[in-house]
Amino acid sequence: MWGAVKFGKGRMRALALTGLIPYRAAERDAARVNKIDLNLVWDDARAMGRANRDLLTAIAGMFLLLPSIVAGQFSRLPPPLESGAEPAAAFARLMDYAALNWPVLLLHSIVTAFGMLAMLSLLLRREHLTVGQSLHAALLMLPAYVLAVALQRFGIMCGMTLFFLPGFYLIGRLALIAPVAAAERPGNPLTILRRSAELTMGNGWRIFLMLAMVFIAATAVGLAVTSVVGVSSALLLPKDVAALLVAIASGLVEAGIGVAIMLITAALYRVAMAPAARRRG
């Protein structure tokens, strides 16, 4: 028995030396992990949004809104579903859409990731960067961050195949990869993932639920707005103009959701990095 225990500890140390797991975090007693104060997160996110509204609007408009509108114009839709189609058919149509438009979707994702890193660099770097410096910093971190996102999504996808719950948990534990990349600038994508897991220890489910609530609420509002714009423009305007207005409305909704999630993850990072005195057990 003791031999097995010693082997297990030695195995953990070996993995820690390779950089695959945070050994100290893995040994830490879960009962001693402080819970992140979500009230502080909400307050900090709102404060950062108000204080940097103009700069964030400019960056989001250039790297979130505009790419979304352009991607919408170049995307192709698969054949529509028949009435009464099963959920499997809807999923298959989604896969067909991804297969038809993967170059556009890939480029859109990279440009959007660049914009997110630029905004987070502006908010989180201690040097108080200018917009130009934030864009330069985002460009330097983009390759490592893109690889980290690919690994993150692969892990979440694998977790989703196991009754969804492991995937949901990974969303919470790996939610801070963008703030970590922007603020700490690690060059190794595995380091980015490991650092996010360290900062979210003991808070994975709470972070997931927080992000899920924000995403669902913002999506519901966005669907209502785009529906109103779509119906009104279809009745009052030519078809091409109506399609452009719907694309703009959809882009605004997507950019708004992206900025909201960015602000919350930035605030989560700041609160997780704060001394324990600023947290509530």
N, C-alpha and C positions, 0 to 999 in steps of 0.2 A: 504493500500500500504506500509506504513512505517513498519507495523507489519510484512509484508512478507519480506521486506528487512532485518529487524532485525533478523527474523528467519533464513534467508539465511546466514547471517554472523555468527550467532550462530552455524548453521549447519556446516559451514566451519571450525570454531574453534574446534568443536567436532571432526570432521574428522581429523583435524591436530593433536589433542591430541592422537588419535589412531595411528598416524603415516602413514595414508593412503595417505595423500596429503601434499605437502609443502605449508602451509598456507601463509607464507610471499611471496613465489614465485607466488602463485595463485593471491594474491592481487596486485602484482607489475604491474604497467602500462606497457603494451607491447611496447609502444613508447619509454620507457626509457631503454629497454634492448639493450645492445650493440651487434652488429653483430660480430661474430667471423671472424677474418681476415684469409681467406682461403689461401692467399699467405704465411702468416706465418706458417700455417699448413704444406703446401708443403715443405717449406724450412726446417722446424724443422724435419719432417719425413725423408727427405733425409739426414740431418746432423746426426740424431740418427742412421740411417742405416749404414752410412759410418763409424762412430766412433765405432760402436759395431759389425761390420760385422762378425768377427771371432766367437765371442761368440754366436751371433744370429744364425749363420750357424750351429754351433754345436748343439744347443738346438733344432732348427727346424729340423735338420736331424734326431735326435733321437726321437722326439715326434710328428713331423708332417709327415716327409717323410717316415720313416720306418713303422709307423702304417698304412699309406695309402697303401703301397705296400703289407703288410701282409693282410690287410682287403680285398684288391683286390683278393688275392689268395684264400681266404676262402669264398668269396661271390658267390652266385648262381644267374644265370640269368633266368628270366621267359621266356616262349616261345616268339620268335620274332614276331613282328607285321606283319600283311599281307600288301601287297602293296596297297596303297590308303587308309590306315586306317585313321579314323577321329581323331581329337585331343583328344576326350574323351577316345578313345582306348589307346592313348599314356599315358594319365594320369592314366588310370587303370593299365597299365603295370608298371608305376612308383610305384603305390601303392602295386602291387604284389611283386615288388622288395624289397620294405621296409618290407613287411610281411614275405618274405622268409629270410631276412638277418638282422632282427632287433637286435638280440644279438650282431652280429659283428658291426653293425652300432652304437649301444649304446656304446660298449666298445671303438670303434674308437673315438667317440665324446668326451668321458671322458678323454682319453689320450691326444687328441688334445687340449681340454680345459686346461688340466694341463700344457702342453707346452706353450700355450698362456699366462697363468698366470705367468709362470716362466720368460718368456721374458719380460713381462710388469713389473714384480717386479724388474728385473734387470735394466730396463730403468727408472722407475718412483719413486722407493723408495729413500727417501732422504739419507738413511744410506749407499748408494752405496754398495749394497750387492754383494757378490761373487756368482759364478754360483751355488755352493752348497747351500748357504743361500737362493738364489732365488728359488731353487727347494723345499726347506723346507717350505718357505713362501707360495709357490703355493699349496703345499699339505694341509696346514692348511686352506687355503681359498677355496679349491676345493668344499666342500659340499655346502656352501652358494652360490657360484657362479653357480654351476650346477642347483640348485633350481631357481636361478634368471633367468638363460637362459631358463629353462622350462617355467617359467611364461612369459618371454619375447616372446617366440615363440608362446605360446598360445594366447597372446594378439594380436600379428601380424597376426596369422592365423584367429582370429575372425575379425580383421580389414580387411583382404583380402576378406572376404565374403561380405563386404559392398562396392562393386564397386572398390576394391583395394586401393583407395586413403587413407583411414584411416590406412590401414596396412603399406603403404609406409611411411606415416607420423610417425608412431610408430617406424619404423626402424631408422629414424633419431633421434627421441627423446630418444630412448633407446640404442643408438649406443655405449655409453661410460660405459656400465656395467662392461666390463672386466677391463679397466683402473681404474675405481672406486674400484673394488674388490681388485686389486693388490696394488694400492697406499694407499687406506684409510682403507682397511681390515674390513669393517663392517660385523658383524656376521649374520645380518638379510637380507635375499634376498629382502624383500620389501624396506629396506633402500637402497640397491644397485640400485634398479629400480628408487626410488624416487630421489636419488642423480644424476643419469644420466639425469632425466627429468629436474632437476634444472639447471644443467650445460649447457643443450642444449636449454633452453628456448629462443624462438625467432629465432632459427636457425635450426628447424627440417627439413624443406624442403631443405635447402642449404646443410646440412650434408647428407641427403639421396641422393641428386643428385651427390654430390662429391663421395660418396661410390659407387653409381651405375655406374658412369663413370669409376672408377678404376676397378670395378669388370667386367664390360663388355669388357673393353680393354684387361685386363689380360686374360679373358676367351677366347677372340678371338685369341690372340697370342698363348695361350695354346692349343686350338683346332688345329691351324695350325701346331704346333710342333708335337703334338701327331699323327696327320694325316700323316705327313711326315715320322715319325719314324715307324708308323704302316705299311704303304705301303712298305717302304724300307726293313724293317726287314722281312715282309712276303715274299718278293721276294728273299731275299738273305740268310735267316737263317731258321733252323728247326722251326717247329710250336711252340714247348715249349719255345725255346729261344726267338722267336719273341714275344710271349705273355708276357714273363718276361720283355723284353725291353719296351714294351708298358706300362706295369704296372709301371715300373720305371719312364718313361716319364710322365705318368699321375700323379704319386706321386710328381714328381718335380714341375709340374704345380700347383697342389693343395697346396703344401707347399709354393711355391712362392706367390700365391694369399693370403694365410693365413698370411704370413709375411708382405706383403704390406698393407693389411687391419689392421693388428696389429699396424704397424708403424703409419698409418694415425690416428687411434683412439687414440694412445698414444699422438701424436702431438695435436690432437683436445683437449684432456684432459689438456695438458700443457698450451695451448693457452687460453682455457676457464678458467683455474685457475689463469692466469696471471692478473696483474692489468689492469684496463680499459684503461690506457695510452698506452698499447701495442695493443689495438684493434682499428679498424676503425669503425666509426658509419655507 
